[in-house]
Amino acid sequence: MIARLLRNHAAYLITAIAAMAAAGWIKSDVVEQAILPNLTTVVLALLAINVQTTAVIAVKLREIADREGGSFRSTVNQIRVAIVEQAVLVVFSLILVALSKSPLLVPLSGLLDVSALFVFFGSLHVFVDTTNALLLSMFPK
């Protein structure tokens, strides 16, 4: 599980650096103007959607467990990890938004932008992963 988290976080970081390089190449300030100011709102919205999706998955897993037996302990643990990961991303987004407003950190704006994209891509990945779990629980075959 830890290896998967590290692999995912490395992918978020690489994707964030590549996105910043692409934005720099086309002279875009989309991160500073659109993503960073709205980061916490987006991350919270994705978390809210995932909590509701998780509820649907839990009901479906309970139905399957009652009907056919079996344990979904591993699945439940993965859901917990996803919710905790998104909660941590919410905290990071709040910190990043606060830091982005500080005039003392202007020289580190590139680092803040990459960090904001890291949080954005991480939240998006958890959202997609939860959506896939929902689809698999609703349509197992």
Backbone as CSV, one residue per row, in Angstrom:
resi,resn,N_x,N_y,N_z,CA_x,CA_y,CA_z,C_x,C_y,C_z
1,MET,0.827,-1.191,0.000,0.000,0.000,0.000,0.874,1.259,0.000
2,ILE,1.935,1.252,0.807,2.824,2.408,0.862,3.543,2.576,-0.465
3,ALA,3.936,1.476,-1.075,4.610,1.556,-2.373,3.689,2.171,-3.423
4,ARG,2.398,1.817,-3.367,1.447,2.377,-4.318,1.261,3.879,-4.084
5,LEU,1.178,4.286,-2.806,1.057,5.718,-2.497,2.275,6.494,-2.994
6,LEU,3.461,5.938,-2.756,4.683,6.610,-3.227,4.722,6.702,-4.754
7,ARG,4.319,5.624,-5.413,4.278,5.627,-6.874,3.284,6.673,-7.389
8,ASN,2.103,6.727,-6.756,1.102,7.716,-7.162,1.610,9.134,-6.934
9,HIS,2.206,9.376,-5.769,2.697,10.723,-5.472,3.823,11.126,-6.416
10,ALA,4.673,10.176,-6.779,5.711,10.471,-7.770,5.076,10.823,-9.120
11,ALA,4.028,10.117,-9.486,3.328,10.416,-10.745,2.680,11.797,-10.689
12,TYR,2.083,12.164,-9.540,1.482,13.498,-9.408,2.556,14.567,-9.576
13,LEU,3.705,14.345,-8.954,4.787,15.334,-9.014,5.325,15.474,-10.434
14,ILE,5.559,14.355,-11.091,6.059,14.400,-12.475,5.051,15.084,-13.391
15,THR,3.779,14.761,-13.214,2.726,15.381,-14.025,2.634,16.872,-13.752
16,ALA,2.769,17.255,-12.485,2.717,18.681,-12.126,3.888,19.442,-12.739
17,ILE,5.076,18.869,-12.684,6.247,19.520,-13.281,6.080,19.630,-14.791
18,ALA,5.581,18.570,-15.419,5.363,18.606,-16.874,4.308,19.645,-17.238
19,ALA,3.235,19.728,-16.447,2.184,20.719,-16.713,2.723,22.138,-16.556
20,MET,3.553,22.364,-15.546,4.153,23.699,-15.366,5.094,24.032,-16.512
21,ALA,5.840,23.044,-16.971,6.729,23.265,-18.111,5.917,23.615,-19.359
22,ALA,4.819,22.910,-19.571,3.958,23.209,-20.722,3.342,24.594,-20.587
23,ALA,2.888,24.938,-19.380,2.301,26.274,-19.165,3.347,27.359,-19.388
24,GLY,4.562,27.114,-18.938,5.643,28.080,-19.171,5.984,28.212,-20.644
25,TRP,5.941,27.101,-21.340,6.279,27.108,-22.761,5.276,27.938,-23.564
26,ILE,4.008,27.867,-23.198,3.000,28.643,-23.923,2.707,29.983,-23.241
27,LYS,3.516,30.300,-22.221,3.398,31.586,-21.502,2.022,31.752,-20.861
28,SER,1.529,30.697,-20.213,0.218,30.732,-19.573,0.370,30.894,-18.066
29,ASP,-0.496,31.675,-17.476,-0.509,31.816,-16.020,-1.773,31.195,-15.430
30,VAL,-2.239,30.115,-16.024,-3.479,29.468,-15.610,-3.410,28.984,-14.161
31,VAL,-2.244,28.545,-13.725,-2.141,28.056,-12.353,-2.356,29.194,-11.368
32,GLU,-1.667,30.320,-11.593,-1.803,31.459,-10.674,-3.185,32.101,-10.755
33,GLN,-3.772,32.123,-11.927,-5.033,32.839,-12.124,-6.281,31.978,-11.906
34,ALA,-6.194,30.684,-12.131,-7.401,29.848,-12.057,-7.287,28.715,-11.049
35,ILE,-6.214,27.957,-11.103,-6.141,26.756,-10.268,-5.864,27.102,-8.806
36,LEU,-4.831,27.884,-8.547,-4.468,28.178,-7.163,-5.565,28.904,-6.387
37,PRO,-6.199,29.929,-6.942,-7.256,30.599,-6.176,-8.476,29.712,-5.884
38,ASN,-8.710,28.713,-6.707,-9.883,27.844,-6.554,-9.540,26.444,-6.058
39,LEU,-8.307,26.247,-5.672,-7.828,24.899,-5.350,-8.610,24.262,-4.208
40,THR,-8.775,24.964,-3.112,-9.470,24.382,-1.960,-10.917,24.046,-2.310
41,THR,-11.567,24.907,-3.051,-12.951,24.652,-3.452,-13.049,23.390,-4.302
42,VAL,-12.144,23.247,-5.246,-12.156,22.068,-6.122,-11.878,20.803,-5.323
43,VAL,-10.877,20.846,-4.447,-10.513,19.664,-3.665,-11.654,19.274,-2.718
44,LEU,-12.287,20.263,-2.088,-13.430,19.972,-1.212,-14.614,19.402,-1.994
45,ALA,-14.848,19.930,-3.177,-15.943,19.415,-4.007,-15.691,17.960,-4.397
46,LEU,-14.468,17.654,-4.787,-14.139,16.270,-5.143,-14.244,15.352,-3.927
47,LEU,-13.835,15.839,-2.762,-13.980,15.061,-1.540,-15.453,14.784,-1.239
48,ALA,-16.297,15.796,-1.377,-17.731,15.622,-1.120,-18.344,14.594,-2.077
49,ILE,-17.975,14.679,-3.330,-18.477,13.715,-4.312,-18.003,12.308,-3.953
50,ASN,-16.744,12.194,-3.555,-16.204,10.876,-3.211,-16.858,10.288,-1.972
51,VAL,-17.198,11.122,-1.001,-17.881,10.618,0.191,-19.242,10.038,-0.202
52,GLN,-19.957,10.734,-1.061,-21.256,10.220,-1.511,-21.092,8.953,-2.346
53,THR,-20.089,8.934,-3.189,-19.815,7.752,-4.003,-19.455,6.571,-3.114
54,THR,-18.675,6.838,-2.089,-18.283,5.791,-1.146,-19.504,5.218,-0.439
55,ALA,-20.464,6.056,-0.121,-21.693,5.568,0.511,-22.425,4.595,-0.407
56,VAL,-22.495,4.918,-1.680,-23.144,4.021,-2.643,-22.380,2.701,-2.740
57,ILE,-21.057,2.785,-2.786,-20.229,1.576,-2.857,-20.444,0.724,-1.607
58,ALA,-20.475,1.369,-0.444,-20.647,0.637,0.817,-21.979,-0.108,0.843
59,VAL,-23.037,0.525,0.376,-24.348,-0.133,0.335,-24.288,-1.339,-0.598
60,LYS,-23.690,-1.170,-1.743,-23.592,-2.272,-2.702,-22.748,-3.423,-2.139
61,LEU,-21.632,-3.090,-1.490,-20.796,-4.130,-0.892,-21.538,-4.855,0.232
62,ARG,-22.317,-4.132,1.009,-23.114,-4.749,2.075,-24.126,-5.708,1.467
63,GLU,-24.776,-5.315,0.373,-25.730,-6.197,-0.303,-25.056,-7.477,-0.773
64,ILE,-23.888,-7.331,-1.372,-23.156,-8.501,-1.874,-22.721,-9.385,-0.713
65,ALA,-22.228,-8.780,0.365,-21.779,-9.556,1.524,-22.942,-10.305,2.158
66,ASP,-24.099,-9.665,2.257,-25.275,-10.327,2.843,-25.789,-11.447,1.950
67,ARG,-25.714,-11.245,0.635,-26.251,-12.217,-0.307,-25.292,-13.393,-0.528
68,GLU,-24.014,-13.107,-0.670,-23.063,-14.147,-1.056,-21.992,-14.428,-0.012
69,GLY,-21.966,-13.625,1.035,-20.929,-13.799,2.046,-19.630,-13.158,1.585
70,GLY,-18.645,-13.304,2.378,-17.347,-12.754,2.028,-17.032,-11.490,2.806
71,SER,-15.792,-11.129,2.724,-15.312,-9.951,3.442,-14.775,-8.931,2.454
72,PHE,-15.064,-7.697,2.720,-14.565,-6.612,1.887,-13.634,-5.719,2.699
73,ARG,-12.934,-6.317,3.670,-12.052,-5.571,4.557,-10.986,-4.799,3.782
74,SER,-10.393,-5.431,2.805,-9.356,-4.763,2.008,-9.925,-3.567,1.243
75,THR,-11.110,-3.750,0.681,-11.767,-2.659,-0.047,-12.098,-1.505,0.887
76,VAL,-12.610,-1.828,2.054,-12.943,-0.791,3.033,-11.681,-0.048,3.471
77,ASN,-10.597,-0.784,3.669,-9.334,-0.123,4.035,-8.851,0.817,2.936
78,GLN,-9.003,0.409,1.685,-8.602,1.274,0.576,-9.470,2.532,0.519
79,ILE,-10.739,2.388,0.817,-11.632,3.555,0.848,-11.192,4.506,1.949
80,ARG,-10.839,3.957,3.101,-10.347,4.801,4.198,-9.080,5.553,3.786
81,VAL,-8.167,4.854,3.152,-6.925,5.491,2.706,-7.240,6.629,1.733
82,ALA,-8.173,6.405,0.824,-8.537,7.437,-0.155,-9.140,8.663,0.527
83,ILE,-10.000,8.446,1.512,-10.615,9.573,2.208,-9.563,10.347,3.002
84,VAL,-8.671,9.637,3.691,-7.603,10.307,4.438,-6.692,11.068,3.489
85,GLU,-6.350,10.445,2.357,-5.494,11.117,1.378,-6.147,12.409,0.896
86,GLN,-7.431,12.366,0.624,-8.099,13.594,0.179,-8.187,14.627,1.290
87,ALA,-8.374,14.195,2.528,-8.394,15.144,3.647,-7.040,15.835,3.789
88,VAL,-5.977,15.088,3.617,-4.631,15.675,3.668,-4.452,16.667,2.511
89,LEU,-4.967,16.323,1.347,-4.878,17.235,0.207,-5.667,18.524,0.453
90,VAL,-6.780,18.435,1.178,-7.539,19.642,1.547,-6.672,20.536,2.421
91,VAL,-6.013,19.952,3.409,-5.138,20.731,4.293,-4.007,21.369,3.491
92,PHE,-3.374,20.593,2.626,-2.304,21.147,1.790,-2.817,22.279,0.900
93,SER,-4.012,22.119,0.381,-4.548,23.179,-0.477,-4.757,24.460,0.311
94,LEU,-5.238,24.347,1.541,-5.400,25.530,2.386,-4.053,26.203,2.658
95,ILE,-3.052,25.399,2.950,-1.716,25.943,3.195,-1.180,26.631,1.947
96,LEU,-1.344,25.993,0.799,-0.841,26.573,-0.455,-1.536,27.889,-0.793
97,VAL,-2.842,27.945,-0.600,-3.573,29.184,-0.884,-3.090,30.286,0.054
98,ALA,-2.889,29.965,1.328,-2.389,30.964,2.274,-0.990,31.431,1.883
99,LEU,-0.130,30.499,1.525,1.230,30.864,1.129,1.258,31.686,-0.155
100,SER,0.330,31.397,-1.050,0.310,32.130,-2.328,-0.036,33.602,-2.128
101,LYS,-0.676,33.931,-1.005,-1.045,35.319,-0.721,0.079,36.094,-0.030
102,SER,1.149,35.408,0.340,2.243,36.058,1.056,3.216,36.732,0.091
103,PRO,3.481,38.020,0.295,4.453,38.697,-0.565,5.881,38.211,-0.332
104,LEU,6.125,37.548,0.787,7.468,37.051,1.090,7.857,35.860,0.231
105,LEU,6.880,35.184,-0.331,7.153,33.947,-1.070,7.086,34.113,-2.582
106,VAL,7.130,35.346,-3.055,7.096,35.582,-4.506,8.214,34.835,-5.231
107,PRO,9.444,34.782,-4.669,10.494,34.026,-5.368,10.208,32.528,-5.480
108,LEU,9.322,32.019,-4.644,8.990,30.595,-4.662,7.685,30.305,-5.391
109,SER,7.229,31.223,-6.212,5.930,31.040,-6.872,5.908,29.797,-7.762
110,GLY,7.015,29.480,-8.396,7.072,28.271,-9.222,6.867,27.013,-8.399
111,LEU,7.464,26.985,-7.216,7.291,25.846,-6.321,5.846,25.748,-5.835
112,LEU,5.237,26.889,-5.541,3.836,26.898,-5.132,2.937,26.406,-6.263
113,ASP,3.246,26.815,-7.484,2.442,26.386,-8.630,2.532,24.874,-8.847
114,VAL,3.749,24.337,-8.758,3.921,22.889,-8.911,3.190,22.165,-7.785
115,SER,3.280,22.700,-6.573,2.587,22.084,-5.435,1.074,22.114,-5.622
116,ALA,0.560,23.225,-6.146,-0.881,23.330,-6.402,-1.317,22.295,-7.441
117,LEU,-0.530,22.130,-8.476,-0.868,21.119,-9.486,-0.765,19.711,-8.908
118,PHE,0.217,19.487,-8.038,0.341,18.199,-7.356,-0.951,17.878,-6.602
119,VAL,-1.435,18.841,-5.821,-2.665,18.647,-5.053,-3.847,18.430,-5.998
120,PHE,-3.915,19.223,-7.055,-5.010,19.103,-8.025,-5.018,17.721,-8.674
121,PHE,-3.853,17.285,-9.164,-3.785,15.978,-9.821,-4.028,14.840,-8.830
122,GLY,-3.547,14.990,-7.599,-3.798,13.974,-6.580,-5.285,13.828,-6.292
123,SER,-5.964,14.950,-6.125,-7.406,14.922,-5.866,-8.160,14.341,-7.048
124,LEU,-7.748,14.716,-8.231,-8.395,14.201,-9.432,-8.198,12.688,-9.553
125,HIS,-7.007,12.205,-9.226,-6.739,10.770,-9.296,-7.603,9.998,-8.297
126,VAL,-7.715,10.496,-7.065,-8.556,9.831,-6.072,-10.012,9.821,-6.541
127,PHE,-10.448,10.918,-7.139,-11.806,11.002,-7.665,-12.037,9.945,-8.753
128,VAL,-11.123,9.852,-9.695,-11.256,8.876,-10.782,-11.206,7.452,-10.233
129,ASP,-10.325,7.216,-9.280,-10.206,5.894,-8.679,-11.500,5.501,-7.967
130,THR,-12.100,6.434,-7.241,-13.360,6.164,-6.544,-14.491,5.933,-7.540
131,THR,-14.498,6.696,-8.609,-15.510,6.515,-9.645,-15.395,5.137,-10.283
132,ASN,-14.162,4.712,-10.544,-13.957,3.365,-11.087,-14.456,2.302,-10.125
133,ALA,-14.200,2.497,-8.828,-14.698,1.540,-7.838,-16.211,1.470,-7.840
134,LEU,-16.856,2.620,-7.997,-18.314,2.648,-8.058,-18.809,1.856,-9.270
135,LEU,-18.216,2.102,-10.402,-18.632,1.393,-11.608,-18.411,-0.112,-11.474
136,LEU,-17.287,-0.510,-10.886,-17.019,-1.934,-10.713,-17.982,-2.574,-9.708
137,SER,-18.385,-1.815,-8.690,-19.325,-2.389,-7.728,-20.739,-2.484,-8.315
138,MET,-21.089,-1.568,-9.190,-22.416,-1.591,-9.787,-22.513,-2.570,-10.964
139,PHE,-21.412,-2.706,-11.694,-21.370,-3.576,-12.874,-20.129,-4.462,-12.790
140,PRO,-20.163,-5.501,-11.957,-18.952,-6.281,-11.677,-18.377,-7.050,-12.859
141,LYS,-19.147,-7.348,-13.840,-18.610,-8.149,-14.954,-18.582,-7.368,-16.228
